[in-house]
């Protein structure tokens, strides 16, 4: 059993270092990528406040396929280059969207979502997944969140 005490009032760099450490702990020695993504989605939900969706899309061919997540039901397949997730996967770049309603081509799964952060997980030069976070708060995500989730993506890339 794992017990993690997340403190959302901690400074973001410390919070994300704790999240990455917890993710390494729950994935250590476990070869099943779905189980590892599921535990990481649960950790994100536990550690990061003000989210209404947190999870993964897996890269399969030239599209993203829904992976483990917490939140409302979501789109199952997203082609690379479409929506925030597909844009992040195609560009291999973090996407911080302050207002999803202003993002051309945004794919809305939950109308309550107002901002989004998508971080590609890259292994050996290839996108293997994206971490997708939605919030009902406009401009919820900033550079500290992007850096923190980049740290997480690096920490778990060999486990998923």
C-alpha positions in Angstrom: 0.0 0.0 0.0 1.2 3.5 -0.8 0.3 6.5 1.4 1.1 9.9 0.0 0.3 13.2 1.8 -0.1 15.8 -0.9 0.0 19.4 0.3 -1.6 21.7 -2.4 -0.3 24.8 -0.6 3.3 23.8 -1.1 5.2 25.8 -3.6 4.7 24.3 -7.1 8.3 23.2 -7.6 8.2 21.2 -4.4 4.8 19.9 -5.1 5.8 18.6 -8.5 9.1 17.1 -7.1 6.9 15.2 -4.6 4.5 14.1 -7.4 7.4 12.8 -9.5 8.9 11.0 -6.6 5.5 9.4 -5.7 5.1 8.4 -9.4 8.5 6.7 -9.5 7.6 4.9 -6.3 4.3 3.5 -7.5 5.7 2.5 -10.9 9.0 1.0 -9.7 9.3 -2.6 -10.8 5.8 -2.7 -12.4 5.9 -3.7 -16.0 2.2 -3.1 -16.8 1.9 0.3 -18.5 -1.9 0.6 -18.0 -1.5 0.0 -14.3 1.3 2.6 -14.1 -0.7 5.2 -16.0 -3.7 4.5 -13.8 -1.7 5.0 -10.6 -0.1 8.2 -12.0 -3.5 9.6 -13.0 -4.7 9.0 -9.4 -1.6 10.7 -8.0 -2.1 13.7 -10.3 -5.7 13.9 -9.0 -4.5 13.7 -5.4 -1.6 16.1 -5.7 -2.9 18.8 -8.1 -5.8 21.1 -7.1 -8.5 22.6 -9.3 -8.7 19.9 -12.0 -11.8 18.4 -13.6 -9.9 15.9 -15.8 -6.5 14.3 -15.5 -5.0 11.4 -17.4 -3.3 10.0 -20.4 -3.7 9.5 -24.1 -1.4 6.8 -25.6 0.3 7.3 -29.0 -0.9 4.5 -31.3 0.3 5.0 -34.9 -0.6 8.6 -35.9 -3.3 9.1 -33.3 -3.8 9.3 -29.5 -5.9 6.7 -27.9 -7.6 7.3 -24.5 -5.7 5.9 -21.6 -6.3 5.8 -17.8 -7.9 9.0 -16.5 -10.0 10.6 -13.8 -12.9 12.8 -14.9 -15.9 12.7 -17.2 -15.9 10.3 -20.2 -13.6 11.6 -22.9 -12.9 11.3 -26.6 -11.4 8.0 -27.4 -9.2 8.8 -30.4 -7.6 12.1 -31.3 -5.5 12.4 -34.5 -2.1 14.0 -34.2 -2.4 17.6 -35.0 -6.0 18.0 -33.8 -7.1 19.6 -30.5 -4.7 20.5 -27.8 -3.6 16.9 -27.2 -3.0 16.2 -30.9 -1.2 19.5 -31.3 1.1 18.7 -28.4 1.8 15.2 -29.8 2.5 16.4 -33.3 4.7 19.3 -32.2 6.3 17.4 -29.3 5.8 20.6 -27.3 4.0 21.4 -24.1 0.7 23.2 -24.7 -0.5 25.7 -22.0 -4.0 27.0 -23.0 -5.3 29.7 -20.8 -8.8 29.7 -22.5 -9.8 26.6 -24.4 -12.6 28.5 -26.0 -10.0 30.6 -27.8 -8.0 27.6 -29.0 -9.0 26.9 -32.6 -10.0 23.3 -33.0 -10.3 22.6 -29.3 -12.0 19.2 -28.6 -14.5 19.7 -25.8 -15.3 16.7 -23.7 -16.4 18.5 -20.6 -18.0 21.9 -21.2 -16.9 23.0 -17.8 -13.3 22.9 -18.8 -11.8 26.4 -19.3 -8.0 25.8 -19.4 -5.8 22.9 -20.4 -2.2 21.7 -20.1 -0.9 18.9 -22.3 2.6 17.5 -21.9 4.1 15.0 -24.3 5.9 12.0 -22.9 8.8 11.4 -25.2 11.0 8.3 -25.1 13.9 7.8 -27.6 12.7 10.7 -29.6 9.1 9.5 -30.1 6.0 10.6 -28.4 4.6 7.6 -26.5 1.8 9.4 -24.7 0.5 12.8 -23.5 -0.5 13.9 -20.0 -3.7 15.9 -20.3 -5.0 18.1 -17.6 -8.2 20.2 -17.7 -9.4 22.8 -15.2 -12.7 24.6 -14.8 -10.7 27.7 -14.0 -9.5 30.0 -16.7 -5.7 30.4 -16.9 -5.2 27.7 -14.2 -1.9 26.5 -15.6 1.4 28.5 -15.8 5.1 27.9 -16.5 5.6 26.2 -13.1 2.9 23.7 -13.9 4.4 23.0 -17.3 7.8 22.5 -15.8 6.4 20.3 -13.1 4.6 18.1 -15.5 7.6 17.9 -17.7 9.4 16.6 -14.7 6.7 14.0 -14.2 6.8 13.0 -17.9 10.5 12.4 -17.6 10.2 10.5 -14.4 7.6 8.0 -15.8 8.6 7.7 -19.5 10.3 4.3 -19.0 7.3 3.0 -16.9 4.5 3.7 -19.4 
